[in-house]
Amino acid sequence: MALNYKLTTEARQELDEALTWYRQRQEGLEARFFDEFRKLIARIRDNPNQFPEAYKRSRKAVFPKPFRFYTIYFQVQEDTAVILAVFHGRRKAKEWKGRVQ
């Protein structure tokens, strides 16, 4: 049975910012990024333990090329994958680590 999932407010904002950035760069890139996001969410929901631990009880799912600088950080809480961050690798990790419960 697949987990439910929810995005934190910060993760939703980061996703929106990434989509905006890709939309401004090249036609169709925003849609490709969002498609890869949806694929990763599906994999997280189906089998969250396939992803390596990142910090405390969180895990990370790295986007494939050409978006490999982005990572989804999440925690499983009961029957829900809580998406803590949709994070660009050049940002400081302490920004998302403060969201870990």
N, C-alpha and C positions, 0 to 999 in steps of 0.2 A: 504494500500500500504506500503510495507516494505521500510524502510530507506536504503539509500546507506550507506556504511561505509568506513572509511579509517583509517589506522594506522599512527600515527606520527612516525618519524624516531626513537625516543626513545622507543616507544612501540614495534616497529618491532625488535629492538635490544634486548629488554627484552624478547620478545617471543622467539627469536632465542637462547638466553642464557638459557632459561628454557628448551627448547627442547633439547639442547645439554646436559644439566645437566641430564635430565631424560634418554636420550639415553645412557649415560655412566653408569647409575645405574643398569638398568635391561632391557633386551630385551622386546620390546613391550610397555614399559612405555611411551616412546616419542609419539607413535601413540595414546595411550589412552589420554595423556595430550592434544594433538592437536585436538582430537575428542571432548573433553570437551570444548576446546576453540571455536571450530566451533559451537557447540550447544549454548554456551552463546552468541556468535555473532548473531546467528539466533534469539534468544529471544530478544536481544537488538534491532535488526532491526525491529522486529514485534511489540514490545511494550516497548519502553525504560522507560516509566513511572512506570513500575512494579518494578523497582529497586530503592532502597532508595537513597536519596540525600547524598552526601559525603562532598563536600566542594564547596562553592559558587554555581555555576550552574552545577556542575559535579554530576555524579551518579556512583554507584559501583555495580558490579556484581561479586559475590564470587563464585569461583569454588567449585564443590562438593568434598567430600572425594574421593580419598586420596590426592587431590590437594588443599584442603581448605585454605592453606596458601597463595594462589594466588588470586588476585582480578584484574578485569578489571575496570579501571576508564575511564569514557567517558563523553562527552558532546554532546548534540544534537545541531547542527548548521544548520539551515534551514532544508534541507531534508537529512542530513548526520549525522550519528553517528561517531564522531571523537574519536578514541581510543587513550587516552592520555597515558595510562600505562598498562602494564601487570606486576603487581607488587607483589613481595613477601612481606608478612606481617612483616617480621623481618627487613626490610629496613626502613629508616627514611622517614616519610610521606612528609617532605618538598621537597624531591627529585621529587615527582610527582606534588605536589601542585603548584610548580613554572610553570607548564605547562598550568594551568587553565587560560583561557582568559576571 
